[in-house]
Amino acid sequence: MRAIHRIPPARERLFHRSGNRGGCPSIGSAGLMLDNLSSRVKGIIPQLITRTNQLIDVLDSARAMASSGGASRSTVRVFLPSFHSLGRSREGRALASFLQEFGTTGQEDGRINSFEGLIPFTSGGSDFMLLYLGMNSPSRMSRSSIISQEKREAARASHNLSHRPLDSKYSIRLAGKEDVSQLVELYSNIFTAYLTDLDEKAVSSMVETTPTLVSTHGGRVVAALAAEHADFSVEGLGRLDMVEVSEAATSAAHRGNRLYSHMIEMFLSTSERDLGPSSTIRYAETRASHPAAARGAILAGGKVCGFLNKHCVINAVRDVEELGDHENLNVVHFQGA
C-alpha cells in the first residue's frame, strides 16, 4: 500500500493527453527508430499483436534496421492480450508458445534473443501486457556473473521494507526555471554518461515540458525526478497512456532518506488523478548496478518485472562491477491504486 501524499491541486494538472509521440527521450515514440548514441534500435509498436506472423514481421524489421545502422542492440516493446486471453484460441496459443521459446534457442542471425520483461495492464475491462523483447550482439551482453548478481540484488531489494514519512527537513515541490542551474550541477555530479544531454539547455527544456519534482534541503535542490508521459493510439486497442519516472538523481549526502520513493508516490497519485487508473502503464527503468534505485521504486509500490541487457548509455555510481557505458536496467511496474 502506498503512502498518501499531498499532491498538487487539480488546477495544477501535470499530465495532459496531447498526442505526444516524439518528445520523450526515454519512453520513445511509436514505431522503430535508430538510436545512434546508444547503438540500438528501439521502438513501441502501436498495434495489438494477436498472431505470430505479426510479431515475426516486427522482429525482422528491427533486426534489419539494426544491421543496416550498425546497432548492437534492438529493444522492441509490443502490446498483446494477456497470456490467459491468448490461451483461448489456437492462434493465441501459437503466439504464446513462440514467446515462451523466444530467447531459449541461442543465437539467431548473430543476435542473442531475450524475453526481457512483461508489464500487465487493463484497458476497457480486459487484461493486456506490454512485452520487452531484446536482440543483442554477443559483444553487447553482460557477463553471466554480472547478470546473476544484479538479479539477486533486485530480488533482495524487496526484503525488510518499512515505510516512513518524509523527513521534515525535506520538502518536495515542482521544479521551476530557477532550479535549472542546481539541477545541472546535481546531474553532472552523478552521471558521467547518460542517454540524453543534461546540460542547461536540455534541463531547462525538461523543466518546461516534463513534470519534474525536486526535493530540497535548506533551500538547496538535493534530489530530482521527472515523469515522461506519452499517449498512443494503438490499433486494435485504442488510446493508451505511458508514464515513465525517469531522470532520477539524489545527492550522495542525502541518500537513504526515501526521497526517490516519496517523489514517485507523488507522481503516481497525480497521474492517477489526471489520467485515471485504466489504460495507463506506469513504470520505471532503474539502474541494475545501483540496487538502491530498485529498492526505492519497490518502496513506492512497484514490482520488478523485467531486466534489460546493456540497454542504453548510462554511467554513474555502481555497486556492481559492470563494465562499459551501457548498463543493465530493471523494469519496475506500478500497479494502479
TADA-V263379 format. One record per run of one state. SS is the DSSP state (~ for helix, > for strand, _ for the rest). FROM is the first residue (numbers start at 1). LEN is the number of residues. If there is no record, write none. Layout:
ss=[SS & SS]
from=[FROM & FROM]
len=[LEN & LEN]
This chain:
ss=[_ & ~ & _ & > & _ & > & _ & ~ & _ & > & _ & ~ & _ & ~ & _ & > & _ & > & _ & > & ~ & _ & ~ & _ & > & _ & ~ & _ & > & _ & ~ & _ & > & _ & > & _ & > & _ & ~ & _ & ~ & _ & > & _ & ~ & _ & > & _ & > & _ & > & _]
from=[1 & 10 & 13 & 30 & 36 & 40 & 50 & 52 & 70 & 73 & 82 & 83 & 87 & 90 & 102 & 107 & 109 & 111 & 124 & 126 & 138 & 141 & 144 & 157 & 170 & 175 & 177 & 191 & 193 & 194 & 200 & 210 & 211 & 218 & 220 & 236 & 238 & 251 & 252 & 255 & 259 & 276 & 280 & 288 & 291 & 300 & 302 & 314 & 315 & 316 & 326 & 335]
len=[9 & 3 & 17 & 6 & 4 & 10 & 2 & 18 & 3 & 9 & 1 & 4 & 3 & 12 & 5 & 2 & 2 & 13 & 2 & 12 & 3 & 3 & 13 & 13 & 5 & 2 & 14 & 2 & 1 & 6 & 10 & 1 & 7 & 2 & 16 & 2 & 13 & 1 & 3 & 4 & 17 & 4 & 8 & 3 & 9 & 2 & 12 & 1 & 1 & 10 & 9 & 3]
